[in-house]
Amino acid sequence: MAGLSTTRMRRVRDALARYVDNGTLPGAVAVASRHGDTHVETVGTTELGGGTPMREDTIFRIASMTKPVAAVAAMTFVEECRLRLDDPVDPLLPELADRRVLVSVDGPLDDTVPAARPITLRDLLTFRPGFGMLDDTPVGRPILAAARRLGVGGGPPHPAAMPDPDAFLRGLGELPLMYQPGERWLYHTGSDVLGVLLERLVDRPLDEVLQERVFDPLGMVDTAFSVPADRIHRLPPAYLVDHETGEPELLDHAEGGEWASPPPFRSAGGGLVSTAADFLAFGTMMLRQGRYEGGRVLSRPSVRLMTTDQLTREQKALSGFFPGYFDHQGWGFGMCVLTGRNTLAATPGRFGWYGGLGTAWATDPAEDLVAILLTQRSEFPELSPVHQDFWTSVYQAVD
């Protein structure tokens, strides 16, 4: 059975190497696997201007690629009938009961109406709880200023700066919702709330929940919310791109950095670190409809549900990072689902997600393909030439 052309896979390395050579990237690790034919490419070094050579087992901050992992863990509890998708979250998260909703998202915080219904688990998984990341232009919105003040506003991951889970929920509970529950898709916050819900469900920290439900079964030995001291040398610096100059600036060190010790808030929205091998195990489990070599993480119907577009046409018209964002894609449970073919790599039914610190994962059932790109350069992956060229290079190698 044909997998990936070895000759054409060199274009993946060549495409990434160009960005290393011109100083855009320090380095990168890329993996693509089709019909079990797996190719791993490493380019560059661990630091801009130097460092050690990039290795296959380099550990990366995967940011929002945490979201689908947390969604999988949540669905294991749904399968055990310990959670139900359309039940209110109020019993576990009383801070979010009896919500008020802004009359206008640009308006004052005390101009509100009652929520039409409670927030549900389905709302958290599909990013429709009524609260999330918003653009702060053209005017400063009071709700966003209040969210930043209380530490619930989202943005680039800063584990050490987050409040503990109870303080996070208290802060969120002090604010009105931006929109009615179920009205529209709003990024990020649903996942962080989901993480607190899972902790309270079993009275254990989220890292233990994910370890038991996902990491241990799949052998994801390097995936966690922090890096132990004996592995910290495998965590390179992270760089944040300055929006005005386009130049990368140091965001986080390894030793003594924000991922060097367990954080007070284990963010289901963006806190994990991982490796190419670990996330390939996760992506392959999703490709195999919940199966792994030793058994199942999820049932096939659960994976099908998670990877089916859950947004209505009306919700898509109101939502997205920019106008037209949902023209060729939708949202499942904690991950994006492609609905149309508008690029070489856009296979309808392909699912996965990105990390804003420079990472990406996709599983493509139609092509029996899993592909992952791990870098240290923070940017919006869907608008990044680095990521666009990576996906084009992977798909041109399909044999």
KAHU-V668892 format. One line per field, one symbol per residue. phi: phi as a letter, one per 30 degrees, with the letter a starting at -180 (. if undefined). psi: psi as a letter, one per 20 degrees, with the letter a starting at -180 (. if undefined). Layout:
phi->???
psi->???
This chain:
phi->.dcbdddddddddddddddddcidcdaabbbbbbhidcbbbbbibdbdilidedcdcecbdchdddedddddedddddddicbbecdddeecbddcdhdcbedbdccddccbbdddaddcdedddcibdjbldbdccdbdcedddddddcibcijedbedcdddeddeddddddcdddbdeidadbdieedddeddeddddchbdddddddddbddeciddccacacdedbddccddcbcddddcicdbdcadddiddcdbeddbddddacdcabdddddddddedddhjdbeclbdbdeedddddcceccdeddddcbjdaeiecdbabbcciadbdcacbbeccdejdblacbddjbabbcbddchbbbbbbbccdadedcceeddddddddddcdd
psi->ppdppgghhhhgggghhhhghjjgqgaqpqppppkiopppppqbriqpjbaqqpqhjppqoiciihghghhggghhhghjkiqqhjqqighhmhhjqlqqpphpiiaqijnrrqqhrrqrhhgghjlkijpapqpjqiqpphhhghgghikkiaaqpmgiiqrrgghghgghiiqrqhrqpigrppqghhghggghghghgjlqqhhhghgghggghiknijpairpqhiihiiorqqpppphghjqpqpgprfpjaijiqpqhonoiikiqqrrggghhgghhghhkliqrhicqgrqghgggghkppiqrhghhhirrhrpjhjhjrapcojqqppiqoirhjnppiprarrpijkrqqqpnhhjlppqpporjoprohijphghghghghghiip.
